[in-house]
């Protein structure tokens, strides 16, 4: 389950927020996917997988900071989250004696990817279990002289994807 998000949608949302008077907008997308395998003495005790993601929107407007998020990744849900963040910022701005301001800093851009010989995303549950059994057996074989009455092993994978777009171009 790899969640796809278009950076152009974030740019349109930022434009809408700036038209509403926001001084700064930050939109963060994050998706997480993973699996866990537990084994004892060569037998599978359990296998689980998980996945999900969402978008968080932070806004500076009228001296107040607002935040809203959604895990529904369609344009209308993200637009609604932007509206909630703008509303929260307006409310916070009215309550603050000293308005929030951001300092001027050098902008940064970065991209990072961990390359894999075989993509974990492409492996199914059965293949992961067989791979785990093979690794567990190799470990047990290397420890034959130790005579372990019980051998427990667990394997976990976690894949995370992020996209952060801001109104100042970072």
C-alpha positions as CSV (number, residue, x, y, z in Angstrom):
1,X,0.0,0.0,0.0
2,X,2.0,3.0,-1.2
3,X,0.0,6.2,-0.9
4,X,0.4,8.6,-3.8
5,X,0.1,12.3,-3.4
6,X,0.5,15.1,-6.0
7,X,2.8,18.0,-5.0
8,X,0.7,20.2,-7.3
9,X,-2.3,19.7,-5.0
10,X,-0.3,21.0,-2.1
11,X,0.7,24.1,-4.2
12,X,-3.0,24.8,-5.0
13,X,-3.9,24.5,-1.3
14,X,-1.1,26.9,-0.3
15,X,-2.3,29.4,-2.9
16,X,-5.8,29.2,-1.5
17,X,-4.5,29.7,2.1
18,X,-2.4,32.7,1.0
19,X,-5.4,34.3,-0.6
20,X,-7.2,33.9,2.7
21,X,-4.4,36.0,4.3
22,X,-2.1,33.4,5.7
23,X,1.5,34.5,6.2
24,X,2.9,31.0,6.2
25,X,1.5,27.5,5.4
26,X,3.2,24.2,5.8
27,X,1.6,21.0,4.4
28,X,3.1,17.6,5.5
29,X,2.2,14.3,4.0
30,X,3.4,11.1,5.7
31,X,2.6,7.4,4.9
32,X,3.8,4.4,6.9
33,X,3.7,0.8,6.0
34,X,5.3,-2.2,7.7
35,X,5.1,-5.8,8.9
36,X,6.1,-7.9,11.9
37,X,6.9,-11.6,12.1
38,X,7.4,-13.5,15.4
39,X,8.8,-17.1,15.5
40,X,9.7,-19.6,18.1
41,X,11.7,-22.8,17.4
42,X,11.1,-22.4,13.7
43,X,7.3,-22.0,13.9
44,X,5.5,-18.8,13.1
45,X,3.8,-17.3,16.2
46,X,2.3,-14.4,14.4
47,X,2.5,-12.1,11.4
48,X,0.9,-8.7,11.1
49,X,1.1,-5.8,8.7
50,X,0.0,-2.2,9.0
51,X,-0.3,0.9,6.9
52,X,-1.8,4.3,6.8
53,X,-1.0,7.9,6.3
54,X,-2.3,11.4,6.3
55,X,-1.7,15.1,5.8
56,X,-1.1,17.8,8.4
57,X,-1.5,21.5,7.7
58,X,0.0,24.3,9.8
59,X,-0.9,27.9,9.2
60,X,0.2,31.3,10.5
61,X,-2.6,33.9,10.1
62,X,-3.3,37.1,12.0
63,X,-0.5,36.3,14.5
64,X,-2.0,33.0,15.5
65,X,-0.9,29.4,14.6
66,X,-3.5,26.8,13.5
67,X,-3.2,23.1,12.7
68,X,-5.5,20.5,11.2
69,X,-5.1,17.1,9.7
70,X,-6.8,14.4,7.7
71,X,-6.2,10.8,6.9
72,X,-8.6,11.0,3.9
73,X,-6.3,11.9,1.0
74,X,-8.7,13.4,-1.5
75,X,-8.7,17.1,-2.5
76,X,-11.9,18.0,-0.8
77,X,-10.8,16.5,2.6
78,X,-7.5,18.3,2.4
79,X,-9.3,21.6,1.5
80,X,-11.5,21.1,4.6
81,X,-8.4,20.6,6.7
82,X,-6.9,23.8,5.3
83,X,-10.2,25.6,6.3
84,X,-10.0,24.2,9.8
85,X,-6.4,25.2,10.2
86,X,-7.1,28.8,9.0
87,X,-10.1,29.0,11.4
88,X,-7.9,27.8,14.3
89,X,-5.2,30.3,13.5
90,X,-7.7,33.2,13.3
91,X,-9.1,32.2,16.7
92,X,-5.7,31.8,18.2
93,X,-4.6,35.2,16.8
94,X,-7.5,37.0,18.4
95,X,-6.5,35.6,21.8
96,X,-2.8,36.4,21.7
97,X,-1.4,39.6,23.1
98,X,1.9,39.1,21.4
99,X,1.5,37.8,17.8
100,X,3.5,34.9,16.5
101,X,6.1,35.8,13.9
102,X,8.6,33.6,12.1
103,X,12.2,34.5,11.8
104,X,13.9,34.8,8.4
105,X,16.0,31.8,7.7
106,X,17.8,30.2,4.8
107,X,15.6,27.8,2.9
108,X,16.5,24.2,2.5
109,X,15.6,21.4,0.2
110,X,16.5,17.8,0.6
111,X,15.5,14.4,-0.8
112,X,16.5,11.1,0.7
113,X,16.0,7.5,-0.4
114,X,17.3,4.2,1.0
115,X,17.9,1.9,-1.9
116,X,16.9,-1.7,-1.6
117,X,18.1,-4.7,-3.6
118,X,14.5,-6.0,-3.4
119,X,11.7,-3.7,-2.5
120,X,9.9,-4.8,0.6
121,X,6.8,-3.3,-0.9
122,X,6.9,-6.0,-3.6
123,X,7.1,-8.9,-1.2
124,X,3.9,-10.6,0.0
125,X,3.2,-12.0,3.4
126,X,4.1,-15.6,2.4
127,X,7.4,-14.5,0.9
128,X,8.3,-12.5,4.0
129,X,7.4,-15.5,6.2
130,X,9.6,-17.8,4.1
131,X,12.4,-15.3,4.2
132,X,12.1,-15.0,8.0
133,X,12.1,-18.8,8.4
134,X,15.3,-19.0,6.3
135,X,17.1,-16.3,8.3
136,X,15.9,-17.9,11.6
137,X,17.2,-21.3,10.4
138,X,20.6,-19.9,9.5
139,X,20.9,-18.3,12.9
140,X,19.9,-21.5,14.7
141,X,22.4,-23.5,12.5
142,X,25.2,-21.2,13.5
143,X,24.3,-21.7,17.2
144,X,24.0,-25.5,17.1
145,X,26.8,-26.0,19.7
146,X,24.9,-23.8,22.2
147,X,21.9,-26.2,22.7
148,X,19.2,-23.6,23.1
149,X,15.9,-25.2,24.4
150,X,13.9,-22.2,23.1
151,X,14.9,-19.9,20.2
152,X,12.7,-16.8,19.7
153,X,13.2,-14.4,16.7
154,X,11.3,-11.5,15.5
155,X,11.6,-9.5,12.3
156,X,10.2,-6.1,11.5
157,X,10.0,-3.9,8.4
158,X,9.0,-0.2,8.3
159,X,8.7,2.0,5.2
160,X,8.0,5.7,5.6
161,X,7.4,8.3,2.9
162,X,7.2,12.1,3.6
163,X,6.5,15.1,1.5
164,X,6.7,18.6,3.0
165,X,5.8,21.7,1.0
166,X,5.7,25.3,2.5
167,X,4.6,28.7,1.3
168,X,8.1,30.0,1.5
169,X,9.4,27.5,-1.0
170,X,11.1,25.0,1.3
